[in-house]
Amino acid sequence: MVKVKLNRPTIERLLARRNWSQNALAKRLGICSSYVSQLMTGARSVSPRMRRQLLRKLPDLTFDDLFIIQGIVAAGEEDGAETAR
């Protein structure tokens, strides 16, 4: 299973270039600003629906520009490597 997080540096550069605040981005996406804040800090993963919405609203950016895919380490594994027996 994987988690998809926002690529925070890319989003921050986008906001600066467009002179937008996180609140302005939230309004454009039709979501509350607290959810944008949670996405930006990594407290929440980006849902498939929100990924589609971001890609639609920011067509000049690709999936790889906007998001970071993080793997989840299974129990008994360290850094994704299997434990020696």
MODELLER restraints for C-alpha pairs under 7 A, 6 or more apart:
rsr = mdl.restraints
at = mdl.atoms
rsr.add(forms.Gaussian(group=physical.xy_distance, feature=features.Distance(at['CA:1:A'], at['CA:71:A']), mean=6.55, stdev=0.5))
rsr.add(forms.Gaussian(group=physical.xy_distance, feature=features.Distance(at['CA:1:A'], at['CA:72:A']), mean=6.07, stdev=0.5))
rsr.add(forms.Gaussian(group=physical.xy_distance, feature=features.Distance(at['CA:2:A'], at['CA:69:A']), mean=6.68, stdev=0.5))
rsr.add(forms.Gaussian(group=physical.xy_distance, feature=features.Distance(at['CA:2:A'], at['CA:70:A']), mean=5.59, stdev=0.5))
rsr.add(forms.Gaussian(group=physical.xy_distance, feature=features.Distance(at['CA:2:A'], at['CA:71:A']), mean=4.49, stdev=0.5))
rsr.add(forms.Gaussian(group=physical.xy_distance, feature=features.Distance(at['CA:2:A'], at['CA:72:A']), mean=5.68, stdev=0.5))
rsr.add(forms.Gaussian(group=physical.xy_distance, feature=features.Distance(at['CA:3:A'], at['CA:45:A']), mean=6.13, stdev=0.5))
rsr.add(forms.Gaussian(group=physical.xy_distance, feature=features.Distance(at['CA:3:A'], at['CA:69:A']), mean=5.90, stdev=0.5))
rsr.add(forms.Gaussian(group=physical.xy_distance, feature=features.Distance(at['CA:3:A'], at['CA:70:A']), mean=5.09, stdev=0.5))
rsr.add(forms.Gaussian(group=physical.xy_distance, feature=features.Distance(at['CA:3:A'], at['CA:71:A']), mean=6.28, stdev=0.5))
rsr.add(forms.Gaussian(group=physical.xy_distance, feature=features.Distance(at['CA:4:A'], at['CA:45:A']), mean=5.50, stdev=0.5))
rsr.add(forms.Gaussian(group=physical.xy_distance, feature=features.Distance(at['CA:4:A'], at['CA:46:A']), mean=5.64, stdev=0.5))
rsr.add(forms.Gaussian(group=physical.xy_distance, feature=features.Distance(at['CA:4:A'], at['CA:67:A']), mean=6.39, stdev=0.5))
rsr.add(forms.Gaussian(group=physical.xy_distance, feature=features.Distance(at['CA:4:A'], at['CA:68:A']), mean=5.69, stdev=0.5))
rsr.add(forms.Gaussian(group=physical.xy_distance, feature=features.Distance(at['CA:4:A'], at['CA:69:A']), mean=4.62, stdev=0.5))
rsr.add(forms.Gaussian(group=physical.xy_distance, feature=features.Distance(at['CA:4:A'], at['CA:70:A']), mean=6.09, stdev=0.5))
rsr.add(forms.Gaussian(group=physical.xy_distance, feature=features.Distance(at['CA:5:A'], at['CA:42:A']), mean=6.27, stdev=0.5))
rsr.add(forms.Gaussian(group=physical.xy_distance, feature=features.Distance(at['CA:5:A'], at['CA:45:A']), mean=5.08, stdev=0.5))
rsr.add(forms.Gaussian(group=physical.xy_distance, feature=features.Distance(at['CA:5:A'], at['CA:46:A']), mean=5.62, stdev=0.5))
rsr.add(forms.Gaussian(group=physical.xy_distance, feature=features.Distance(at['CA:5:A'], at['CA:67:A']), mean=5.59, stdev=0.5))
rsr.add(forms.Gaussian(group=physical.xy_distance, feature=features.Distance(at['CA:5:A'], at['CA:68:A']), mean=5.20, stdev=0.5))
rsr.add(forms.Gaussian(group=physical.xy_distance, feature=features.Distance(at['CA:5:A'], at['CA:69:A']), mean=6.43, stdev=0.5))
rsr.add(forms.Gaussian(group=physical.xy_distance, feature=features.Distance(at['CA:6:A'], at['CA:39:A']), mean=6.35, stdev=0.5))
rsr.add(forms.Gaussian(group=physical.xy_distance, feature=features.Distance(at['CA:6:A'], at['CA:40:A']), mean=6.33, stdev=0.5))
rsr.add(forms.Gaussian(group=physical.xy_distance, feature=features.Distance(at['CA:6:A'], at['CA:46:A']), mean=6.81, stdev=0.5))
rsr.add(forms.Gaussian(group=physical.xy_distance, feature=features.Distance(at['CA:6:A'], at['CA:66:A']), mean=5.93, stdev=0.5))
rsr.add(forms.Gaussian(group=physical.xy_distance, feature=features.Distance(at['CA:6:A'], at['CA:67:A']), mean=4.57, stdev=0.5))
rsr.add(forms.Gaussian(group=physical.xy_distance, feature=features.Distance(at['CA:6:A'], at['CA:68:A']), mean=6.06, stdev=0.5))
rsr.add(forms.Gaussian(group=physical.xy_distance, feature=features.Distance(at['CA:7:A'], at['CA:66:A']), mean=5.22, stdev=0.5))
rsr.add(forms.Gaussian(group=physical.xy_distance, feature=features.Distance(at['CA:7:A'], at['CA:67:A']), mean=4.80, stdev=0.5))
rsr.add(forms.Gaussian(group=physical.xy_distance, feature=features.Distance(at['CA:7:A'], at['CA:68:A']), mean=5.64, stdev=0.5))
rsr.add(forms.Gaussian(group=physical.xy_distance, feature=features.Distance(at['CA:8:A'], at['CA:40:A']), mean=5.84, stdev=0.5))
rsr.add(forms.Gaussian(group=physical.xy_distance, feature=features.Distance(at['CA:10:A'], at['CA:65:A']), mean=6.77, stdev=0.5))
rsr.add(forms.Gaussian(group=physical.xy_distance, feature=features.Distance(at['CA:10:A'], at['CA:66:A']), mean=6.58, stdev=0.5))
rsr.add(forms.Gaussian(group=physical.xy_distance, feature=features.Distance(at['CA:11:A'], at['CA:66:A']), mean=6.95, stdev=0.5))
rsr.add(forms.Gaussian(group=physical.xy_distance, feature=features.Distance(at['CA:15:A'], at['CA:21:A']), mean=6.24, stdev=0.5))
rsr.add(forms.Gaussian(group=physical.xy_distance, feature=features.Distance(at['CA:22:A'], at['CA:33:A']), mean=6.63, stdev=0.5))
rsr.add(forms.Gaussian(group=physical.xy_distance, feature=features.Distance(at['CA:22:A'], at['CA:36:A']), mean=6.69, stdev=0.5))
rsr.add(forms.Gaussian(group=physical.xy_distance, feature=features.Distance(at['CA:23:A'], at['CA:33:A']), mean=5.21, stdev=0.5))
rsr.add(forms.Gaussian(group=physical.xy_distance, feature=features.Distance(at['CA:26:A'], at['CA:32:A']), mean=5.75, stdev=0.5))
rsr.add(forms.Gaussian(group=physical.xy_distance, feature=features.Distance(at['CA:26:A'], at['CA:33:A']), mean=5.22, stdev=0.5))
rsr.add(forms.Gaussian(group=physical.xy_distance, feature=features.Distance(at['CA:26:A'], at['CA:36:A']), mean=6.18, stdev=0.5))
rsr.add(forms.Gaussian(group=physical.xy_distance, feature=features.Distance(at['CA:38:A'], at['CA:44:A']), mean=5.49, stdev=0.5))
rsr.add(forms.Gaussian(group=physical.xy_distance, feature=features.Distance(at['CA:39:A'], at['CA:45:A']), mean=6.43, stdev=0.5))
rsr.add(forms.Gaussian(group=physical.xy_distance, feature=features.Distance(at['CA:39:A'], at['CA:46:A']), mean=6.65, stdev=0.5))
rsr.add(forms.Gaussian(group=physical.xy_distance, feature=features.Distance(at['CA:55:A'], at['CA:62:A']), mean=6.99, stdev=0.5))
rsr.add(forms.Gaussian(group=physical.xy_distance, feature=features.Distance(at['CA:55:A'], at['CA:63:A']), mean=6.98, stdev=0.5))
rsr.add(forms.Gaussian(group=physical.xy_distance, feature=features.Distance(at['CA:73:A'], at['CA:79:A']), mean=6.72, stdev=0.5))
rsr.add(forms.Gaussian(group=physical.xy_distance, feature=features.Distance(at['CA:73:A'], at['CA:80:A']), mean=5.48, stdev=0.5))
rsr.add(forms.Gaussian(group=physical.xy_distance, feature=features.Distance(at['CA:76:A'], at['CA:83:A']), mean=6.65, stdev=0.5))
rsr.add(forms.Gaussian(group=physical.xy_distance, feature=features.Distance(at['CA:77:A'], at['CA:83:A']), mean=5.73, stdev=0.5))
